[in-house]
């Protein structure tokens, strides 16, 4: 691309180097091409070669000078594509009327030399522009901060075009909105996971004259999702799109490398946290001094009161990668928690100096529930919250309770898969579990034979089991003779074919009774 | 130019004369109409002879005129004695009384002032002047081009006081008079040092008043709503465009002293005309190309009535003819055209004249 390649004037006007250039008269047609740049010192100057050129006047003219008219006429007669003058204030009436009459686009810029040189580079020196762009992107990217965002910002400052990381299918993951709604389908068709594997730059022509240049980000591991580094151009300016293609491939490689470095560091930290928590949970009463020290270094306070939180995710979620999202969700609700990746989810706890009051704990639980809801836009979770316990041992206990609660919460769709142990007590929590959708049908079928029988057999059985298998107490509570109770129990044994002396069977029956029939005192 | 033959002027000619003087004013030089009514009452039923210089060979002729703001002149009218006072002052200074009167500038207002002065002083009028058209500065007069002194000269102000200026270069005369005017009433009657009538054929524009009368009479023969070709034919010039005044862009230069403007006329056939002005119309560009300049007479005429329009009277929306008439012959014949060319008005464009184009 060393020969002159005429470019549309509208594309030049949209280029970042031409931000200062304004159209003063006769907006250019989309087909108006610029094939070269001619410079004259002032408005009295005459350029030899005008045909298809951008005639640039370096010295700012007096706004009302009639020489501008002469220049407009000469430029139009010589076939110039446009006239650029060193003054971006509006043209005088006669000049703009004349420009409209002869159909010459007049542009104004406060620094016409810079604009003219930029145009010349884009028109005549595409290779130079591309290599310069790549060099600058390389040096900026190398000097940028650690994060992927830092690299994007540095590269964006060189390219001065909207830049984004886009997933296969067109979702923007990071950066500007480069994929408009109406272009989604076109983008999804081109930027596929399969295309990304070939590691070549893709061009996506969009509606209007806009263009996307996309380069796949090299994946760190085989199971990494496909990502494209995408820049949006309002017009296809050959010199710029060539430069961008080359620059994006460099930038994508740097972004891929930064992503993998970050992942390595994150995974190392995650492993360290998990093993530290393991030690803490295994021997909370007898912590080795090194463990204490590591906990201190990790910023964990082992003294004070701890409120445990267990967040369970499905197996599809990567807790290491998603940890920042959980932390920020908690943070946005005003919670600063220690979060440790454990299995399919996270264990977390919040430490306070003094034993929190009931109302405080309630408030915390509310915040945790809201954080869970925040997180639910990307990740479905089941969350359990334990009670407050003190000291290193307390961490283990509250996390244990939270774990139980999370397991129960998983089955409780109605409560948003959230459960706080403190509210009901652990026993009630377990009992609550029996009222889940899985247990209830089983309980119903177990007790089904008692239905439609004379005598309140279900009530009698429940009261009998509640009163520790005491016939006389049962009789007293129900207000019937104890022989009646004994007789009913005999009928129950025969109808259900169970042995009420067997602890397991008795427990099963008791749970089943509780599930189906709730005594009035338990309704709260 | 026709041979100078003496002609007469009657009250009936004054309307034609005023229009002709406006055309010679090229948009400037002031409106002759208010003062021509003074002339009308002085003429009465009589007539004024416009002598050719050759008829008065041996006579000394004093050039008179009014300097300063023409607009002030119409507000602060003369009492009539100013020209006499100025001429008397030069007479006292030189010790010789003039035998005849001529005009400094036969264009616009000053075309009439010299006639009034001649009647007032009772001296014959010589149809010759030092400009041939509207010119803004005293150092542009033909005598200056011909290396003649403007001094001693005298100014008489409407307040009654008089100023005599001697041994000053033309540039100094111009500068001194401007500053004197700024400090007094805004206008003054000026009489230059008298010169011999015999040399006027070489040193002055002869017959300009006759030309004004001819132009005015020709103009009077034009119908209302005459078309462009007819106007050009009858007035002996060229129409560069006809259309609506789209914009009058006024700006000042020279530290605000000189008022300039750019008049944009949208020709009804498409072209964009731009007329650069100072006190007078100086240059016409058609579609960005210079087409006419001083010293040719650029005039804007009302397209309906053909009435000449002054620079400062032009308004957006006026329908106009852009007319150009030949420059006074003296400037071209004498080889001093550069003194009244665009360059003399700080316009870097060579003179583009009707003469020599065809």
HADDOCK unambig.tbl for C-alpha pairs under 7 A between the chains (distance, minus, plus):
assign (segid A and resid 69 and name CA) (segid B and resid 288 and name CA) 4.53 0.50 0.50
assign (segid A and resid 70 and name CA) (segid B and resid 288 and name CA) 4.39 0.50 0.50
assign (segid A and resid 70 and name CA) (segid B and resid 289 and name CA) 5.70 0.50 0.50
assign (segid A and resid 72 and name CA) (segid B and resid 288 and name CA) 6.81 0.50 0.50
assign (segid A and resid 73 and name CA) (segid B and resid 287 and name CA) 6.64 0.50 0.50
assign (segid A and resid 73 and name CA) (segid B and resid 288 and name CA) 5.03 0.50 0.50
assign (segid A and resid 73 and name CA) (segid B and resid 289 and name CA) 6.87 0.50 0.50
assign (segid A and resid 93 and name CA) (segid B and resid 247 and name CA) 6.87 0.50 0.50
assign (segid A and resid 94 and name CA) (segid B and resid 264 and name CA) 5.51 0.50 0.50
assign (segid A and resid 94 and name CA) (segid B and resid 274 and name CA) 6.48 0.50 0.50
assign (segid A and resid 97 and name CA) (segid B and resid 272 and name CA) 6.92 0.50 0.50
assign (segid A and resid 98 and name CA) (segid B and resid 272 and name CA) 5.86 0.50 0.50
assign (segid A and resid 98 and name CA) (segid B and resid 287 and name CA) 6.17 0.50 0.50
